[in-house]
Amino acid sequence: MPIIRIGSKLCFFAHVPKCAGSSVEDYLEARFGALAFVDRDYRQIPKRFRWINSSPQHAPADTLARLFPAGFFDARFAVVRHPYERMQSAFRVQRDGLGRIPADTSLTDWIRGIPKLLRTEPFAFDGHFRPMQDIVPDGCRIFRLEDGLKHLVDWLDTIADNTEGPREIGRSNSGEEIFAERQTPIAPLKMTRSDRIRIARIYSMDFERFGYEPHGTAPRTEKT
């Protein structure tokens, strides 16, 4: 949950994993200065010495509510992404890019195991498979990645009351960068109709709250 001061306003960014969060953080820092409650070296700390179960930038909404009183922030915002695209990105990076999921795990098998993972280890993989609903608190201004991030830049202009600084949000810590750095080929993924149906059930609140449609779940003649 990165915190940034924009002029006289204290703002909060709900960083949902695999929704351009690092790109937005880099933009905020370049335009407005240092961020608080961000620790990109979190995974370098041995587990026994970590004071929290996830990096602070991925803190869930209920934690935010406990730590900060109502009205503490002048503005809060989040970037979200279609659950299908977010799932594929997170899985591909964790399995093929970082090797944290066994290489012989199929996307279908992984999706089948997500309900148990969320029930028993919600902070696993630094929250990359948690529902967006868990991370985005009420009252956030929502920006959908599919609509482009220019809308976020325009909104930040109104918060800052100026148009100074960078005018575009670049790409940081993307899957492509991770694969390139590790010289790992990008493996194609096929999401079946059954996979999409399961995702729509698991992340039903994300579809409903953020206005996404579970496309590709018909026709029933599709092979799985």
N, C-alpha and C positions, 0 to 999 in steps of 0.2 A: 504494500500500500504506500507507494511513493508520495511524499509530501513536498509541495513546492510553494514558494512564495512568489506570487505574481503581483508586482507593485505592492500595494498595501493589503492584498488579499491572500489568505492562506487556503491553498487548494489541495485536494486529494485525488489521486489517480488510482482507480481500482484496476490493477494490473492482472488481467486474465491471461494465463499462460497460452501461448500459441495464437495470440491475437494482436501481433505487432507491438507487444508491450515494451520490449527493449528499444525498438525504433522510436516509440513515443517518448520513452525516458531520455534517450539521447537528444531528441529534439528539444524537450523541455529544458534540459541542462544547458544546451547550446544557446537557447534563447533567453532563459530566465535565471540561470545560475544553478548552483549545486542543489541536489535533491537530498531529502532526509528519508530515513526508513527504507533504504535500498542497500542490499549487500550481495553483489554479484560474485563474491568469493565464498559465499555461504557453504557450498559443497566442499570446499577445500578444508573446512574445519571438521575434525573427527567427530562422529556422532555423539560421543560421550561428553564433548565439550560444547555442544550447541545448546543454546538457551531456549530455542523454540523448535517446533517440528517442521517448519518450512522456512524458506527465505522470507524476510519481512515484506518484500514486494508482492508475495503471493498470499498474504494473510487473508483469511476468510472474513466475510462481512460480520459474522457474530463476534469475532475478536475485535474488529474495529469498534463495534457498538460498546463493548466492555471497556476499551481503552480510552475512547474519546467521547466526551459528553455531547449530547445533541446540540447542534448549532456551533460546534467548535470550528468547522470549516466554512469558509465563505462560498466555496463551490466544490463540487465533486463530479467526476466524469469517468467513463469507461469506454473501452473499445471491445466489441464482441464480434463473433464470427459464426458462420453457419456450423452447427454441430458436426455435420458430415465432414466438412473440410478441416475443421479443428481436430477431429479424431484422427483423420488420416495423417495430418501433419505431425501431431504428437506421437503417434505410433511409429511413423517412419523415422523420426529423429531419435526416439528412444531405442528402437531396435537396430536400425541400420546405421545411424549416425553416431550414437554414443554407446551402443552395445549393452544397454541396461536391461533390455528384454532379450531373452534367448533368440538366436538367429533363426531357429527352426519354428518359431511361433508364428502362426498365420494370423492375419487380421481378424478373420472370423472367430478363431479360438480366443483371441485377446478380448474381443468385444463380449463374448459369452462370459468371460471372467470378470468383467468390470463391476457388475453389481456386488460381488463378494469383495473385490478390492475396495470399493467405496465404503462398504459396510465395516470392514476390518482394518483397512489402512488408508484412510482418506487423505493422508499427507504423503503417500507414496509418490515417487517421481516428482517431488516438490509441487504437488498439486496439479500436475499437467492433465490429469484425467478427471478432476473434480468438475461438477456442473458449474457453468458460469454463474448460475443463480446463487451458488454458495459464496461467491467472491464479490459480486456486485451488490452493494447495499442499496436500499431504497433511496430515492432522491437523487440518483446519479443522472447526469446528462449522458445519454447513450449514443454512441457512434458505431455504425456497422461497417466492418472492414470492407465489405463488398461495395459499399457506396463511395469508397475512396476516403482518404484522410484529409483532403482539402477542407471538408466541412469542419473538422476538428481545428485546423489552423484558423479558419474564419471565426470560430467560436472563441478560441483563445485570444484573438484580436479584441473581441468585445470585453473579455475579462481584463485584459491588459490595458484596454483603451488606447491601443496603438497598433501599428503594423510593422514594427521594427523587428529585425532579426530574420532568421531563415524563413522562407515562404513555402518550403516543402519538407515533408517528413521522409527521411531516407529509410533504408533498410538496414537493420542491425540484428545480429544473432539469428539470421534466417536459416532455414533448413539447408538451403543451397550453400551458405557460407560454412556451415558445420561439415557438410559432406566434402566441400572443396578443401577445407583445412585438413581433414583426416584422409583425404584422397580416397573417399568411399563412393562407389557408384550409387546413383539414385535408383532404387528398385521400384518398378511399377507396382501399384496396388490396385486390386479389383475389389470394390465393395459390392456385395451381392444384395439382392432385394431383402433377404433375411437379415443381413447386417444392418441395413437401413431401418428396417422395422424395429430391431432391437435398440438401436441408437435412439429412435424416436420415442421408445418407451422409457429408456434409462434417463434421457435428457428431456423429458416431456415439458418440464417447467422452463427450460431454456427456449424450446420452440415457441411456447405460448408467450412468455414474457417479452422476448426480443423479436417476435414477429416473423419467425422463420417457418417455412413449410417443409414437411418431410417428403420431399420430392423423390421420385424413383421407386416408390413402394408398389407401383402398379405398372403394367398389368400382371396378373398372377401367373401368366404363362412364362414369365422370365425364369430362366434356369438358375438354380442356386447350387 
